[in-house]
Amino acid sequence: MAQDIKKLNNILSLAPIIPVIVLDDVSKAKPLANALVAGGLPVIEVTLRTKNALKVIKEMAKVKGAIVGSGTIRDLSMMQQSIDAGCQFMVSPGAPKKLLEQATDISIPLLPGVASATEIMAASEMGYKYLKFFPAEALGGVNMLKNFISPFQDIKFCATGGINEKNARSYLGLSNVICVGGSFVTPKEAIIAGDFVKIESLARDAKK
Ligand code: 3PG
């Protein structure tokens, strides 16, 4: 089947912001997920960019209330490993045809990345209606997404790449944006210092 829009809609409607995590230290996984859930941002994307990313996902998935997804998906093996780790959704930076075809056989939904009108049309033709707009700010940000509203009335976006506490609201004000993603809620220094109180408070502020 094509993209499981219902399942993805349920997940992406849970919170306006998806924290995007790059984490190798597995011991930080649970406290980090706990802080984000407590701060009101339970939908978390863990990028597969570190050696221990899958272990981080496994730990975070045990946290009550956390909905954990895998990010930076580039091939079938990464998708299969994501399921084994306990993910509930997957995110890819781009939308190559082969990946979109393979994802239709995977039991958790994929949110593929697009960067142009042609890519939106190609993904949409294959039944993908929920897309990541990446890298949002570098591509023209809010202004570009605004221009996609009229021609692509059936498409919803999660904007990521360059989103921060200052610009998140303007993205979320667009009718075709369901949520935004970003690393700004989980600064590297706060994770390294184990300052989860700060992360919980950043999550709470970002959600306002
Ligand atoms: C990413 O894939 O790294 C995300 O889009 C997050 O980007 P950011 O670090 O600019 O928020």
Boltz pocket constraint, residues with backbone or C-beta under 6 A from the ligand:
constraints:
  - pocket:
      binder: B
      contacts: [[A, 20], [A, 134], [A, 160], [A, 161], [A, 162], [A, 163], [A, 181], [A, 182], [A, 183], [A, 184]]
      max_distance: 6.0
